[in-house]
Amino acid sequence: MGASDITVIGGGVIGLSIAWALSAERVSVTVLDSAAPGQASFAAAGMLAPLAEAAQQGEFVSMGIESLGLWPSFVDQLRNEVNSPLRISGPGMLRIARIEAEEAALRTALTWQHKYDLPLRLLESAELHALEPALSPRIRTAILSTSERHVDPRLLLIALREACLNRGVIVRSQTTVTDFETSAEHITALKTTGSTISSGEYILAGGAWSKALAQSLGVNVPVHPLRGQMLALGPLQPLPFRHTVYTHNGYLVPRCDGRIIAGTTEEQVNFDSQTTDAGVDTINAMASSLIPVLTHLPRQSAWAGLRPVSADGMPIIGRFPAWDNLHVATGHGRNGILLTPITSRLLTANILHNAQIPPTLAPERFGDRI
């Protein structure tokens, strides 16, 4: 195959967004998508929720909030290039508490989260149930966060793929990388199930599958798959609630088309991306406990995704010191959608302009080689 400047291994939102960003700099790019079952992008709920997903203040929150701020222009640019219904949806998120301990945790979180200058407000029971009457009466309080909204990740995938193709990016589906050809500290080509592909640079963006590919090159990408099972309930019009409802053991995301996305389990099951009766029952029970009217709502579909979770919980982004033309973007856990704009920006600037990657994200924090 003819050489591109850069080959991206992985056709999820991270890989496609990086290819899209690189193509804006007149770089020729090839994306290889294995379409393996359980890919995290297709399975995600699409929440843009850096505060809800953080147990404490730190680097993850700062990165998440920066990426959240990039999302409006990211969507606008995509919509300027492709005809897509993609948009940032919903009036915000309610992080709820049902028992005294949960309420204390919410109030504690609110004290440190105010420093990030996002609009947050604590709602007591009467105001909360006036805002969302369908909530269970057992819910005693909530934090209203109007900036933490959501996108449809499947629409995002379609839009990114189309935008990449429009810019001349080559996207090869059903293509699995099997090996690499190397010379000294340089990768000269990679082999797939059907061909050999040469590029100037290579990017590992294969989610939970990145670890095995990195191991074949003798470098360490400590990510493991964490399965999350999810349901789509409905559709139901009008929707019984408008805000994303978030709690420590699950969430509900109301979609504009009347579906309600409910998740999620967290399971260490290697690369098993099948749903289970027990997982589906757990999610159904969680949904009904938050919004009782959902108890008898039909299940439209169920699926599971394999999230790439790193050894320290932070994404892994940047070039490997052991190779002069190998880069990585993985380890986003359940926040790959949220962190898509900042990841593509960071890695593109690093590759093309030698911009520094924060040490908390750089792959060398795990050592140069296995």
N, C-alpha and C positions, 0 to 999 in steps of 0.2 A: 504493500500500500504506500502511496505517496506520503511524504513526511509533512506533518503539521508542526508548527512551532511548539505547541504544548498539547499533550494528551492527558485528559482527565479521566481517571478510573472511578466511575460511579456516576449514575444518572439521576440521583435524587435531587432535592432542592439545593443542597450544598454544592454538589458538583455542577449542576446546571447554572446556578447563580454565579459561580466562579467563572465558568466558560463565558457567560453573558458579559461579565465585567471585563474579562480579558479581551473579548472581541471588540469592545468599545475602544480599545487601545490599538486597533489594527493588528492584532495578533491572530494567527490562524490556529484554530483549536479543534481537536477531535474529542468527543465524549463517548466513552464506552459504558454501556448500561447492561448489566447482566440480567436485570429484571428478576432477581432472586425473590422467592416468596418471603414476605415479612418485612420488606423494606420500610424503614421508619417513616419516610416522607408520605407515602400513600396512606399509611395507617394513622397519621397524627390527627389530633383534634384541632390544631392550628391556633392554640391560645398564644397571645402575646402578653405574657404575664410574668415579668421579672421579679416583682415583689411577692407574688403568690408562691412562686417556685423557690424562694430563698428562705433558708432557716435563720440566716443572720446576715449582717452587712458584710461586704467584702468585694473581692474582684468580680465574682459572678454577677452581683447586683449591678455594679457599675457598668460592666460590659452589656448586660441585658438592657439597662435603661438607655445606654447609648444606641443600641440596635433598635430599640423601640422608637426612638426619635428619628431613625432613618426610614422607618416603614412607610410613612405617607409619601415621601418622594420616590421610594422604591416602587410602590404600587402605581403611582402616577406615571413614572417612566415606562413601566411595563405596558400600561394601558395606552400610552401614546404610541407604542410600537405594534401592539396586537389588539385585535378585537376580542376583549375578554370581559366577562362579568365580575372578575376578581375585584374585591374591595375589602376594606377594613370594616368589620360589622359589629353591631351591638352597641348599647349605651354604656357598657362597662362590666365590671365584675363585682360580685358579692362574695366575700370570704366570710363564711358563716361559722357560728359557734352554737352548739346545742347543750353543752354542759358547762359547769363553772370553770373547769380546768381549761377548756378550749377558749372560753371567753377571756380568761386571764392571759392566755398565750396571744390572743388577738391584740389585747391592750398593750402588751409588752412589745409586740411587733410594731404597732403603730408609733411607739415612741422613737424607735430608730429609723423607721421608714419615712417619717416626715422630713428628714434631712435631705432626701432626694428630690424634693420639690415637685412631686407628682400630686395631683389632687386626690386626697384621701379624707374620708369622713366616717366616723363611727356612728352607726345607726342603732338605736335602742329598739326594743321589740315593736312598739306601736308604729314608729316611723318606718321600720323595715317592712312590716306586713302591709302597711298602706302602700308602699312602693311596689311590692310583689305579693299580692294576696294569696297566690297559690302555694307559697312556701308553707312547710309544715309548721303548725303552731308550737312545736317543740323547739324551733330555732329561736334563740333568745336575743342574739345580737349579730352584727356583721360589720365589716369594713367595706364601704363602697369605694371602689377605685375606677373612676370613669376613663382612665387612660389605658387600662388593661382590657383590650378587646380581642378580636379573633379574626382570622382569615380562613378560607376554605383551602386546605393544602392540596387537594386534588385539582382545583382550579389553578392554584399557583403552579403546580407541576406542568399543567398543559400550557399555561401562558409562558413560562420560562422556556420550555422546549420550543414553542413556536417562535419566540423572540430570538433564541439562539439560531434556529434554522434560517430565519430572515436575515441574520447577520453573517451567514455563511459558515456557521459552526457545523461540522460533520457530527451527527449523532448516530451511533451504531447500537441498535438494540439487540438483545439476546446474545451479547458478546461477553464472554468470560475470559479474564486474563489467566493464563496457565503458568507462565514463566517469564523471566527477564534475561536478556543478553547484556553482559557488562564487559567493561574494559577498565582495569584499575578501579578508580572511584567514580566512574562514569557509566550510566545506563545508556546503552546504544540502541536497544529495541526491546519491545515486549512481544510475547507470543500469546495469541488467543486461540480459541478452538478452531479458527479457520484461517488465520493469517499472522504475519509478523508486521508490527507497526513501529516505525521509527519517529522520534520527535527530539526536539532540543531539550524539553523539560517534561517531567511527569508529575502528576498530582494524584495522590491516594485520597479519594473521597468516597470510599466504599462502605461507610458506616461501620457496622459491627463486623463486616468481612475484611476490614482493613488490616487487622492484626495478622492474619495468615499470610496476606500478600507481603507485608513488611517483613515477616519472619523469613520468607524465602530470600530476602535481600540482607538478612542478618541484622535488621534493626528492630527496635522495640516500640511497638504501638500498643500499650496495655489497655485495650478496650475489650469489653465483653458484652454479649447481647442480653438485654433485659426485656422480657416479653411483657407487653401490655395488651390486654384484651379490651375490646370496645364494642359498643352497640350503637345502632341507629334506631331510634324509636319513632313511630309515627308513619307518615306525616300527619300533622294536626294543625288546622287553621281555624280560628286564630291560635297562635301559640299561647300557652297558659302563663308564660313568663318571658321576660325580655333580656335580663341580665345573665351572663355566665354565672353559675353557682358553683362555688369551689369550697371543698372541705378537705381535711387531711387525708381522707380515704377515698376521694373521688371527685368528679366534677360533671356538670351538665352544661352543654353548649347548645343554645337554640339557634338553628340555622334559618336563614331567610326563606328557604323552601318548605318550612314546616317540620323538618326532621329535628330530632333532639339527639345530639351525640353524647353518649354516656360512657364514662371510663373512670378509673382504669385499674387493672390489676398490675402488680409488679412481681415478676416471677423469674427466677434463675432456672432456665430450662434449656440452656445451650441454644441451638438454632431451631428449636421446635416452634413453628409459627402457627400452630393449630389452636383454635379456640376449644374450650372445655365447658362441659355442662356446669361444673362448679364455678368457673370464672364468670360465665354468663349469669348464673343465679346470683352471684355476689353483686354484680353490677346492677341487675334488676332491683335487688333489695335496697342498694344504696340510692338509686334513682327514686324509688317509691318513698323512701324515708325522708328525702328532701322535698319532693313535690308529690304529694299523695295522689293527685289526679293521674299521674303516670302509671299507677299500679296496673291498670288494665289496657294500657296503650299497646298496640301490636308492635312486635319487633320487626323492623324492616330488614336488617342485616346485622351480622356480627363478624368481626375480623380481629386479627392480632398483628402487632408490629414488634420488631426487634430493635430496640433503641441501643445505640452504641454508647456505653457508659465507660468513662475512663477511670483509671486507678485512683485519681484524686478528685474526680467529679468535674474537672474543668476541660473545655475543649482542647484538642491538640492541633495546633496550627503552625505551619512554617516549614523551613527546609531542614532536612536531616544533615547534620555535620559530616556524617560518614560518606555521603554521596553528594556530588556537586550539582546534580540536576534532579533530585527527588524531593518532593514536598508532600505535605499531608494536611488534611482538613477533616477531622472526625472527632468523636468523643463528646458530642453535644448532648447526649442523654435524651431526655424528653423535651429539650428546648431547641431542637434544630430549626424549627420554623422561626421562632423568635430571633435566633442568632444568625439567620441567613444573611441579612444585609451587612452586618458588621464583619462576618467571616469573609465574604467575598471581597469586601473593601480591604481588609487587612492583608489577605494573601496576595491579592493583585498588586497592591502597593509594595509588598515585600519582594515579589518575583520581578516586577518590572522596574521598580525604583529603589530597591534595597532598603525600603523603610523597615524599621525595627519592629519585631514582634515582641509583645510584652513577655517577660520571662515566665510568667504564670501560665502562658499558653504554649510556649515553644517546646518542640518535641525533645530537645536535649535535656530537659529536666528529668527525663527517665533514663538518661545515659545514651551514649552514641550507638552502642551495639548490644545485641543480646549477650 
